[in-house]
Amino acid sequence: MLKNILDNKELYQPGLSIDCVIFGFHDNQLKVLLIKTKYSDKWALPGGFVPINEDIDQAAVTVLNCRTGLKGIFLRQFSTFGAARRTNIVTSNSVLEFYGIPLDEGKWYASRFVTVGYYALVDFLQTIPQPLDNNEIVEWIDHNAVPELILDHRQILDTALKTLRMELNLMPVGYNLLPEKFTIPELQKLYETILGRKLDRRNFLRKITAIGILTKLDEKKSNVAHKAPNLYNFDKKKYEEVVKNGLTQGW
């Protein structure tokens, strides 16, 4: 893969890359999609380079589709990372050595890159994590148990999570992270997991109902130990209107 990129490096924007923080929600955990390669002991965020003839947002969509198998993903650019020393020469050289690429041929790859960070919200159960080749694995990892990451990827992940928490006050979440039908306690748990704190049940119900994006279904959750709670889904049209226009309340 890298050899092919270097052979066609004139097709890519020099010094510019993309790194994507892909969030999913499963078993009451906010999970992050991470990559582990055979040439490093550390994990990494999915990312890629930007083709010269492609808009940067479209390049991010391409990366996400490649890694998740999904289309129409909620995607948001949240920050740019351009520290002068963010590119680690030792790491770059170890990758080139792994692929048997001479250092003089790999100067383009080992040079300084400014990276644009995106975060995405996906349906965990619909996502099919996809490695690019046999030299890597792709796994979901609980955001509270993320191991050591390469370069400044920990900073990128932390910034993405901080941004998501702030934007909970500006837009609803859940449509992209929950199954089609869910309960209010499940939706509240999603918010609590993202925020990292407990929310008052009655206050949450009042606020989330006031937004007007939920539809109460004539169904109840099955296979539960106690009284079965009602199931809900999102009114997609109203949800998209609120995402577009924003919220005026906080959590």
Protein Blocks (a to p, Z undefined) as FASTA:
>chain_A
ZZmmmmmmmmpcehiacdddddddeehiacddddddfkbcbdcdddddddfkbcfklmmm
mmmmmmnopghiacddfbdcfbfklpcfklmmmmmmmnopafklmmmmmmccdddddddd
ddfklpccddfblkbccddddfklcccdehjlmmmmmmmmmmmmmmmmmocchjlmmcfb
dcfklmmmmmmmmnopacdfklmmmmmmmnopaccdfbdcehifbdcdddddddfklmmm
mmmnopabdZZ
